[in-house]
Amino acid sequence: MSGLSGALLRFRIMAWITGVLLAVMSVIFLPLKYGFGLTDEGILATIYALGWQAHGWLYVLYVATGLDISFRMRFSVVRTVAVLLAGTIPFASFFADHYVTRSVRARLAATT
């Protein structure tokens, strides 16, 4: 079951990285762009573009770690899709992290 602990750690890291970046982009940069037009040119435009590109690539890693933990835990298709989609909704990856961590720790406690 040590492989499950490693998979959980990888998933938790990616859930937090993806969640924080998505929250920053959604809460700070989207209002700057659509509310004030401040990210249309200059350095803010570059940061805005790089932030979304980074989230896209990090989301791919989030999906890989989410699939890994979902297959190891044998989650249903609905649970797996819910965990994977959590990386696209601001703050949802934090809830997915909590749910997955609770499920994995319960399984690990039951097997020891």
N, C-alpha and C positions, 0 to 999 in steps of 0.2 A: 504493500500500500504506500510505500515511500514515493512511488511514481505519481500517485495522486496528490501528495503534498507538494511536490515540485510543480505539477500542473496547476494546482491552486495558486501557488505563489506567482507563477507566470501570468495567469489570468488576472489576479488582483493588481499586479503592476500595470498591465495593459489597460484594465478597466479604469484605474485612477489616472493614468496619463491621458487616455482618450477622453475621459470625463472632464478633467480640468481644462484641457485644450478646447474642447467643445464648449464648455461653459464660458471660458474667456472670449472665444470668438463670438458666441451668441449674445452674451450679456454686454460686452464692451464694444466689439467691432461692428456688429450688425447695426446697433443704434447709431454709431458714428457714420456708417455708410448711408443708411436709409433715412436717418433722422436729420443728419446735419450735412451729409455729402462730403465729409472730411476725408474719406478714403478713396476719393476719385483720382488723386494724383499725388506724387511725391512719395515720401518715405512711408506714410501710412498705407498707401496703396500697395506698396511692396510687402509690408508686414501683413496686410490683409490677405493678399494672394498667397504668400508663403504659409501663413497660418492655416488656411483651408487646404492647401496641398499637403502640409504636414499631417493634418487630421485625416485626410484621405489615406495616406500611406500607413499611418498608425492604426487606422481602423482595419486595414487588411491584417495587421498583426493581431489586433483584438479579435477579429473573426477566427483566425487560426487558433489562438489560445482558447477562445470560446468553444470552438468545435472540439478541441482536444479534451477539455474538461467535460463537455456534454457527452462525448462518446465514452469517456472513462466512467462517468456517473450513470450512463445509460438513461439520460433524460429523454422524455418524449419529444416528438418533432415540434410540438407547440412550445414546450419549454425551451428547447434549443433555439427556435426562431425568436422567442421573446428575449432570451439572453443576447443573441446576436444583434437584434434591432435596438437594444438598449444603448449601443454605442453611437446611435444616430439621433438620440433624443437628449437634449441638455439635462444633465443631472441623473438620467435614468441608469447610467452605468454604475453609479454608486449604489443604487437599489439592487441592481443585478449582482454586484459584488457581494452585498450583504446576503442575498438569497443563496447564491452559490456557495459562499463560505459556510453559511449555516448548514447547508445540505451536506457538504463534504465533511465538515467536522462531525456531524451526526453519524455519517457512515464510518468515519475513522474510529469514533468512540465505540460504535457497535461491533467493530471487528477486533478490538483489542481487549 
